[in-house]
Structure formats: C-alpha cells, structure tokens
Amino acid sequence: ANLSEQKEMLQKKLSASVLEREHLQEELAKLKNSMLIGSSN
C-alpha cells in the first residue's frame, strides 16, 4: 500500500479506537454507579 492509503487506514483505526474508548468509559461509569448503589443498600 502507498503512504496515503496507509495514513488513511491509520486514521480510521484511530477514530475507531476513540469511539471504543468513549464506549468503555461509559461502561465503566455505569459499573461504578452500580457498585455505589449496591454498597449503599
């Protein structure tokens, strides 16, 4: 693959991993909330 194709592929991977990270942070926040609720009962 030429350099511009390689660069494009890397940018796609990067934006995908940003979305993934946001999703994981949401999941982590939900989990923390559940733990807080669980420990208060």
PDBQT receptor file of N, H, CA, C and O in Angstrom, charges set to zero:
ATOM      1  N   ALA A   1       0.848  -1.212   0.000  1.00  0.00    +0.000 N 
ATOM      2  CA  ALA A   1       0.000   0.000   0.000  1.00  0.00    +0.000 C 
ATOM      3  C   ALA A   1       0.872   1.247   0.000  1.00  0.00    +0.000 C 
ATOM      4  O   ALA A   1       1.939   1.276   0.613  1.00  0.00    +0.000 OA
ATOM      5  N   ASN A   2       0.401   2.275  -0.697  1.00  0.00    +0.000 N 
ATOM      6  H   ASN A   2      -0.466   2.251  -1.195  1.00  0.00    +0.000 HD
ATOM      7  CA  ASN A   2       1.179   3.512  -0.691  1.00  0.00    +0.000 C 
ATOM      8  C   ASN A   2       0.942   4.282   0.609  1.00  0.00    +0.000 C 
ATOM      9  O   ASN A   2       0.094   3.913   1.421  1.00  0.00    +0.000 OA
ATOM     10  N   LEU A   3       1.712   5.360   0.788  1.00  0.00    +0.000 N 
ATOM     11  H   LEU A   3       2.401   5.660   0.128  1.00  0.00    +0.000 HD
ATOM     12  CA  LEU A   3       1.682   6.063   2.064  1.00  0.00    +0.000 C 
ATOM     13  C   LEU A   3       0.341   6.710   2.374  1.00  0.00    +0.000 C 
ATOM     14  O   LEU A   3      -0.095   6.704   3.525  1.00  0.00    +0.000 OA
ATOM     15  N   SER A   4      -0.321   7.270   1.358  1.00  0.00    +0.000 N 
ATOM     16  H   SER A   4       0.034   7.275   0.423  1.00  0.00    +0.000 HD
ATOM     17  CA  SER A   4      -1.603   7.926   1.632  1.00  0.00    +0.000 C 
ATOM     18  C   SER A   4      -2.668   6.911   2.042  1.00  0.00    +0.000 C 
ATOM     19  O   SER A   4      -3.529   7.207   2.871  1.00  0.00    +0.000 OA
ATOM     20  N   GLU A   5      -2.605   5.705   1.456  1.00  0.00    +0.000 N 
ATOM     21  H   GLU A   5      -1.906   5.464   0.783  1.00  0.00    +0.000 HD
ATOM     22  CA  GLU A   5      -3.530   4.639   1.864  1.00  0.00    +0.000 C 
ATOM     23  C   GLU A   5      -3.250   4.212   3.300  1.00  0.00    +0.000 C 
ATOM     24  O   GLU A   5      -4.164   3.990   4.095  1.00  0.00    +0.000 OA
ATOM     25  N   GLN A   6      -1.959   4.104   3.608  1.00  0.00    +0.000 N 
ATOM     26  H   GLN A   6      -1.217   4.284   2.963  1.00  0.00    +0.000 HD
ATOM     27  CA  GLN A   6      -1.551   3.698   4.948  1.00  0.00    +0.000 C 
ATOM     28  C   GLN A   6      -2.010   4.730   5.978  1.00  0.00    +0.000 C 
ATOM     29  O   GLN A   6      -2.506   4.383   7.050  1.00  0.00    +0.000 OA
ATOM     30  N   LYS A   7      -1.833   6.000   5.630  1.00  0.00    +0.000 N 
ATOM     31  H   LYS A   7      -1.430   6.282   4.759  1.00  0.00    +0.000 HD
ATOM     32  CA  LYS A   7      -2.233   7.088   6.519  1.00  0.00    +0.000 C 
ATOM     33  C   LYS A   7      -3.743   7.063   6.751  1.00  0.00    +0.000 C 
ATOM     34  O   LYS A   7      -4.211   7.243   7.875  1.00  0.00    +0.000 OA
ATOM     35  N   GLU A   8      -4.493   6.840   5.683  1.00  0.00    +0.000 N 
ATOM     36  H   GLU A   8      -4.113   6.693   4.770  1.00  0.00    +0.000 HD
ATOM     37  CA  GLU A   8      -5.950   6.791   5.779  1.00  0.00    +0.000 C 
ATOM     38  C   GLU A   8      -6.391   5.652   6.698  1.00  0.00    +0.000 C 
ATOM     39  O   GLU A   8      -7.288   5.815   7.524  1.00  0.00    +0.000 OA
ATOM     40  N   MET A   9      -5.745   4.501   6.538  1.00  0.00    +0.000 N 
ATOM     41  H   MET A   9      -5.016   4.368   5.867  1.00  0.00    +0.000 HD
ATOM     42  CA  MET A   9      -6.070   3.335   7.350  1.00  0.00    +0.000 C 
ATOM     43  C   MET A   9      -5.802   3.615   8.832  1.00  0.00    +0.000 C 
ATOM     44  O   MET A   9      -6.601   3.258   9.698  1.00  0.00    +0.000 OA
ATOM     45  N   LEU A  10      -4.662   4.261   9.107  1.00  0.00    +0.000 N 
ATOM     46  H   LEU A  10      -4.013   4.552   8.404  1.00  0.00    +0.000 HD
ATOM     47  CA  LEU A  10      -4.325   4.588  10.485  1.00  0.00    +0.000 C 
ATOM     48  C   LEU A  10      -5.324   5.566  11.087  1.00  0.00    +0.000 C 
ATOM     49  O   LEU A  10      -5.686   5.448  12.258  1.00  0.00    +0.000 OA
ATOM     50  N   GLN A  11      -5.771   6.531  10.288  1.00  0.00    +0.000 N 
ATOM     51  H   GLN A  11      -5.478   6.627   9.337  1.00  0.00    +0.000 HD
ATOM     52  CA  GLN A  11      -6.744   7.499  10.785  1.00  0.00    +0.000 C 
ATOM     53  C   GLN A  11      -8.078   6.833  11.092  1.00  0.00    +0.000 C 
ATOM     54  O   GLN A  11      -8.746   7.185  12.064  1.00  0.00    +0.000 OA
ATOM     55  N   LYS A  12      -8.465   5.867  10.257  1.00  0.00    +0.000 N 
ATOM     56  H   LYS A  12      -7.922   5.581   9.467  1.00  0.00    +0.000 HD
ATOM     57  CA  LYS A  12      -9.702   5.118  10.511  1.00  0.00    +0.000 C 
ATOM     58  C   LYS A  12      -9.589   4.323  11.805  1.00  0.00    +0.000 C 
ATOM     59  O   LYS A  12     -10.514   4.309  12.616  1.00  0.00    +0.000 OA
ATOM     60  N   LYS A  13      -8.452   3.663  11.993  1.00  0.00    +0.000 N 
ATOM     61  H   LYS A  13      -7.700   3.674  11.334  1.00  0.00    +0.000 HD
ATOM     62  CA  LYS A  13      -8.231   2.897  13.219  1.00  0.00    +0.000 C 
ATOM     63  C   LYS A  13      -8.270   3.809  14.434  1.00  0.00    +0.000 C 
ATOM     64  O   LYS A  13      -8.830   3.462  15.474  1.00  0.00    +0.000 OA
ATOM     65  N   LEU A  14      -7.667   4.977  14.286  1.00  0.00    +0.000 N 
ATOM     66  H   LEU A  14      -7.211   5.259  13.441  1.00  0.00    +0.000 HD
ATOM     67  CA  LEU A  14      -7.602   5.931  15.385  1.00  0.00    +0.000 C 
ATOM     68  C   LEU A  14      -8.989   6.397  15.789  1.00  0.00    +0.000 C 
ATOM     69  O   LEU A  14      -9.320   6.414  16.974  1.00  0.00    +0.000 OA
ATOM     70  N   SER A  15      -9.800   6.774  14.815  1.00  0.00    +0.000 N 
ATOM     71  H   SER A  15      -9.531   6.761  13.851  1.00  0.00    +0.000 HD
ATOM     72  CA  SER A  15     -11.149   7.242  15.144  1.00  0.00    +0.000 C 
ATOM     73  C   SER A  15     -11.999   6.111  15.712  1.00  0.00    +0.000 C 
ATOM     74  O   SER A  15     -12.857   6.345  16.563  1.00  0.00    +0.000 OA
ATOM     75  N   ALA A  16     -11.765   4.894  15.246  1.00  0.00    +0.000 N 
ATOM     76  H   ALA A  16     -11.068   4.704  14.555  1.00  0.00    +0.000 HD
ATOM     77  CA  ALA A  16     -12.480   3.737  15.788  1.00  0.00    +0.000 C 
ATOM     78  C   ALA A  16     -12.099   3.519  17.252  1.00  0.00    +0.000 C 
ATOM     79  O   ALA A  16     -12.956   3.216  18.083  1.00  0.00    +0.000 OA
ATOM     80  N   SER A  17     -10.812   3.674  17.564  1.00  0.00    +0.000 N 
ATOM     81  H   SER A  17     -10.116   3.920  16.889  1.00  0.00    +0.000 HD
ATOM     82  CA  SER A  17     -10.378   3.431  18.934  1.00  0.00    +0.000 C 
ATOM     83  C   SER A  17     -10.836   4.539  19.876  1.00  0.00    +0.000 C 
ATOM     84  O   SER A  17     -11.030   4.303  21.068  1.00  0.00    +0.000 OA
ATOM     85  N   VAL A  18     -11.010   5.756  19.337  1.00  0.00    +0.000 N 
ATOM     86  H   VAL A  18     -10.853   5.947  18.368  1.00  0.00    +0.000 HD
ATOM     87  CA  VAL A  18     -11.557   6.845  20.147  1.00  0.00    +0.000 C 
ATOM     88  C   VAL A  18     -12.997   6.523  20.541  1.00  0.00    +0.000 C 
ATOM     89  O   VAL A  18     -13.390   6.697  21.695  1.00  0.00    +0.000 OA
ATOM     90  N   LEU A  19     -13.780   6.050  19.564  1.00  0.00    +0.000 N 
ATOM     91  H   LEU A  19     -13.461   5.908  18.627  1.00  0.00    +0.000 HD
ATOM     92  CA  LEU A  19     -15.165   5.649  19.839  1.00  0.00    +0.000 C 
ATOM     93  C   LEU A  19     -15.200   4.522  20.859  1.00  0.00    +0.000 C 
ATOM     94  O   LEU A  19     -16.014   4.530  21.783  1.00  0.00    +0.000 OA
ATOM     95  N   GLU A  20     -14.312   3.556  20.682  1.00  0.00    +0.000 N 
ATOM     96  H   GLU A  20     -13.651   3.550  19.932  1.00  0.00    +0.000 HD
ATOM     97  CA  GLU A  20     -14.231   2.413  21.589  1.00  0.00    +0.000 C 
ATOM     98  C   GLU A  20     -13.914   2.878  23.013  1.00  0.00    +0.000 C 
ATOM     99  O   GLU A  20     -14.504   2.398  23.981  1.00  0.00    +0.000 OA
ATOM    100  N   ARG A  21     -12.977   3.815  23.119  1.00  0.00    +0.000 N 
ATOM    101  H   ARG A  21     -12.498   4.205  22.333  1.00  0.00    +0.000 HD
ATOM    102  CA  ARG A  21     -12.580   4.312  24.434  1.00  0.00    +0.000 C 
ATOM    103  C   ARG A  21     -13.740   5.042  25.114  1.00  0.00    +0.000 C 
ATOM    104  O   ARG A  21     -13.961   4.883  26.315  1.00  0.00    +0.000 OA
ATOM    105  N   GLU A  22     -14.483   5.846  24.336  1.00  0.00    +0.000 N 
ATOM    106  H   GLU A  22     -14.303   5.975  23.361  1.00  0.00    +0.000 HD
ATOM    107  CA  GLU A  22     -15.649   6.537  24.888  1.00  0.00    +0.000 C 
ATOM    108  C   GLU A  22     -16.671   5.528  25.397  1.00  0.00    +0.000 C 
ATOM    109  O   GLU A  22     -17.254   5.699  26.468  1.00  0.00    +0.000 OA
ATOM    110  N   HIS A  23     -16.879   4.467  24.606  1.00  0.00    +0.000 N 
ATOM    111  H   HIS A  23     -16.406   4.329  23.736  1.00  0.00    +0.000 HD
ATOM    112  CA  HIS A  23     -17.827   3.428  24.994  1.00  0.00    +0.000 C 
ATOM    113  C   HIS A  23     -17.381   2.745  26.287  1.00  0.00    +0.000 C 
ATOM    114  O   HIS A  23     -18.192   2.510  27.183  1.00  0.00    +0.000 OA
ATOM    115  N   LEU A  24     -16.098   2.432  26.377  1.00  0.00    +0.000 N 
ATOM    116  H   LEU A  24     -15.439   2.624  25.649  1.00  0.00    +0.000 HD
ATOM    117  CA  LEU A  24     -15.579   1.777  27.569  1.00  0.00    +0.000 C 
ATOM    118  C   LEU A  24     -15.708   2.668  28.794  1.00  0.00    +0.000 C 
ATOM    119  O   LEU A  24     -15.995   2.183  29.888  1.00  0.00    +0.000 OA
ATOM    120  N   GLN A  25     -15.497   3.972  28.618  1.00  0.00    +0.000 N 
ATOM    121  H   GLN A  25     -15.263   4.366  27.729  1.00  0.00    +0.000 HD
ATOM    122  CA  GLN A  25     -15.637   4.896  29.741  1.00  0.00    +0.000 C 
ATOM    123  C   GLN A  25     -17.080   4.950  30.228  1.00  0.00    +0.000 C 
ATOM    124  O   GLN A  25     -17.330   5.041  31.430  1.00  0.00    +0.000 OA
ATOM    125  N   GLU A  26     -18.043   4.892  29.285  1.00  0.00    +0.000 N 
ATOM    126  H   GLU A  26     -17.841   4.818  28.309  1.00  0.00    +0.000 HD
ATOM    127  CA  GLU A  26     -19.458   4.845  29.658  1.00  0.00    +0.000 C 
ATOM    128  C   GLU A  26     -19.750   3.583  30.460  1.00  0.00    +0.000 C 
ATOM    129  O   GLU A  26     -20.415   3.634  31.495  1.00  0.00    +0.000 OA
ATOM    130  N   GLU A  27     -19.244   2.445  29.973  1.00  0.00    +0.000 N 
ATOM    131  H   GLU A  27     -18.704   2.404  29.133  1.00  0.00    +0.000 HD
ATOM    132  CA  GLU A  27     -19.454   1.171  30.663  1.00  0.00    +0.000 C 
ATOM    133  C   GLU A  27     -18.866   1.219  32.072  1.00  0.00    +0.000 C 
ATOM    134  O   GLU A  27     -19.470   0.729  33.026  1.00  0.00    +0.000 OA
ATOM    135  N   LEU A  28     -17.680   1.814  32.188  1.00  0.00    +0.000 N 
ATOM    136  H   LEU A  28     -17.189   2.212  31.413  1.00  0.00    +0.000 HD
ATOM    137  CA  LEU A  28     -17.013   1.931  33.478  1.00  0.00    +0.000 C 
ATOM    138  C   LEU A  28     -17.827   2.797  34.429  1.00  0.00    +0.000 C 
ATOM    139  O   LEU A  28     -17.961   2.474  35.609  1.00  0.00    +0.000 OA
ATOM    140  N   ALA A  29     -18.371   3.897  33.915  1.00  0.00    +0.000 N 
ATOM    141  H   ALA A  29     -18.262   4.160  32.956  1.00  0.00    +0.000 HD
ATOM    142  CA  ALA A  29     -19.200   4.787  34.730  1.00  0.00    +0.000 C 
ATOM    143  C   ALA A  29     -20.448   4.061  35.228  1.00  0.00    +0.000 C 
ATOM    144  O   ALA A  29     -20.827   4.199  36.391  1.00  0.00    +0.000 OA
ATOM    145  N   LYS A  30     -21.083   3.290  34.348  1.00  0.00    +0.000 N 
ATOM    146  H   LYS A  30     -20.775   3.178  33.403  1.00  0.00    +0.000 HD
ATOM    147  CA  LYS A  30     -22.265   2.517  34.738  1.00  0.00    +0.000 C 
ATOM    148  C   LYS A  30     -21.911   1.529  35.841  1.00  0.00    +0.000 C 
ATOM    149  O   LYS A  30     -22.644   1.368  36.817  1.00  0.00    +0.000 OA
ATOM    150  N   LEU A  31     -20.774   0.874  35.662  1.00  0.00    +0.000 N 
ATOM    151  H   LEU A  31     -20.178   1.004  34.869  1.00  0.00    +0.000 HD
ATOM    152  CA  LEU A  31     -20.324  -0.121  36.629  1.00  0.00    +0.000 C 
ATOM    153  C   LEU A  31     -20.077   0.520  37.990  1.00  0.00    +0.000 C 
ATOM    154  O   LEU A  31     -20.477  -0.022  39.020  1.00  0.00    +0.000 OA
ATOM    155  N   LYS A  32     -19.414   1.682  37.989  1.00  0.00    +0.000 N 
ATOM    156  H   LYS A  32     -19.090   2.123  37.153  1.00  0.00    +0.000 HD
ATOM    157  CA  LYS A  32     -19.151   2.392  39.241  1.00  0.00    +0.000 C 
ATOM    158  C   LYS A  32     -20.450   2.784  39.922  1.00  0.00    +0.000 C 
ATOM    159  O   LYS A  32     -20.582   2.647  41.138  1.00  0.00    +0.000 OA
ATOM    160  N   ASN A  33     -21.418   3.273  39.139  1.00  0.00    +0.000 N 
ATOM    161  H   ASN A  33     -21.311   3.384  38.151  1.00  0.00    +0.000 HD
ATOM    162  CA  ASN A  33     -22.721   3.636  39.692  1.00  0.00    +0.000 C 
ATOM    163  C   ASN A  33     -23.391   2.426  40.327  1.00  0.00    +0.000 C 
ATOM    164  O   ASN A  33     -23.938   2.519  41.426  1.00  0.00    +0.000 OA
ATOM    165  N   SER A  34     -23.349   1.295  39.638  1.00  0.00    +0.000 N 
ATOM    166  H   SER A  34     -22.905   1.219  38.746  1.00  0.00    +0.000 HD
ATOM    167  CA  SER A  34     -23.952   0.065  40.156  1.00  0.00    +0.000 C 
ATOM    168  C   SER A  34     -23.302  -0.351  41.467  1.00  0.00    +0.000 C 
ATOM    169  O   SER A  34     -23.978  -0.800  42.392  1.00  0.00    +0.000 OA
ATOM    170  N   MET A  35     -21.972  -0.197  41.537  1.00  0.00    +0.000 N 
ATOM    171  H   MET A  35     -21.422   0.167  40.785  1.00  0.00    +0.000 HD
ATOM    172  CA  MET A  35     -21.248  -0.574  42.746  1.00  0.00    +0.000 C 
ATOM    173  C   MET A  35     -21.628   0.344  43.904  1.00  0.00    +0.000 C 
ATOM    174  O   MET A  35     -21.793  -0.109  45.036  1.00  0.00    +0.000 OA
ATOM    175  N   LEU A  36     -21.765   1.648  43.611  1.00  0.00    +0.000 N 
ATOM    176  H   LEU A  36     -21.631   2.017  42.691  1.00  0.00    +0.000 HD
ATOM    177  CA  LEU A  36     -22.163   2.603  44.644  1.00  0.00    +0.000 C 
ATOM    178  C   LEU A  36     -23.556   2.284  45.166  1.00  0.00    +0.000 C 
ATOM    179  O   LEU A  36     -23.795   2.292  46.374  1.00  0.00    +0.000 OA
ATOM    180  N   ILE A  37     -24.471   2.002  44.246  1.00  0.00    +0.000 N 
ATOM    181  H   ILE A  37     -24.277   1.995  43.265  1.00  0.00    +0.000 HD
ATOM    182  CA  ILE A  37     -25.848   1.662  44.616  1.00  0.00    +0.000 C 
ATOM    183  C   ILE A  37     -25.856   0.367  45.431  1.00  0.00    +0.000 C 
ATOM    184  O   ILE A  37     -26.561   0.258  46.434  1.00  0.00    +0.000 OA
ATOM    185  N   GLY A  38     -25.070  -0.605  44.988  1.00  0.00    +0.000 N 
ATOM    186  H   GLY A  38     -24.498  -0.516  44.172  1.00  0.00    +0.000 HD
ATOM    187  CA  GLY A  38     -25.014  -1.890  45.666  1.00  0.00    +0.000 C 
ATOM    188  C   GLY A  38     -24.460  -1.783  47.076  1.00  0.00    +0.000 C 
ATOM    189  O   GLY A  38     -24.923  -2.490  47.972  1.00  0.00    +0.000 OA
ATOM    190  N   SER A  39     -23.474  -0.910  47.294  1.00  0.00    +0.000 N 
ATOM    191  H   SER A  39     -23.099  -0.336  46.567  1.00  0.00    +0.000 HD
ATOM    192  CA  SER A  39     -22.850  -0.811  48.609  1.00  0.00    +0.000 C 
ATOM    193  C   SER A  39     -23.675   0.019  49.581  1.00  0.00    +0.000 C 
ATOM    194  O   SER A  39     -23.481  -0.073  50.793  1.00  0.00    +0.000 OA
ATOM    195  N   SER A  40     -24.604   0.838  49.057  1.00  0.00    +0.000 N 
ATOM    196  H   SER A  40     -24.762   0.914  48.072  1.00  0.00    +0.000 HD
ATOM    197  CA  SER A  40     -25.419   1.681  49.939  1.00  0.00    +0.000 C 
ATOM    198  C   SER A  40     -26.613   0.929  50.513  1.00  0.00    +0.000 C 
ATOM    199  O   SER A  40     -27.223   1.384  51.480  1.00  0.00    +0.000 OA
ATOM    200  N   ASN A  41     -26.949  -0.211  49.929  1.00  0.00    +0.000 N 
ATOM    201  H   ASN A  41     -26.453  -0.580  49.143  1.00  0.00    +0.000 HD
ATOM    202  CA  ASN A  41     -28.096  -0.987  50.420  1.00  0.00    +0.000 C 
ATOM    203  C   ASN A  41     -27.742  -1.779  51.674  1.00  0.00    +0.000 C 
ATOM    204  O   ASN A  41     -28.591  -2.486  52.218  1.00  0.00    +0.000 OA
TER     205      ASN A  41
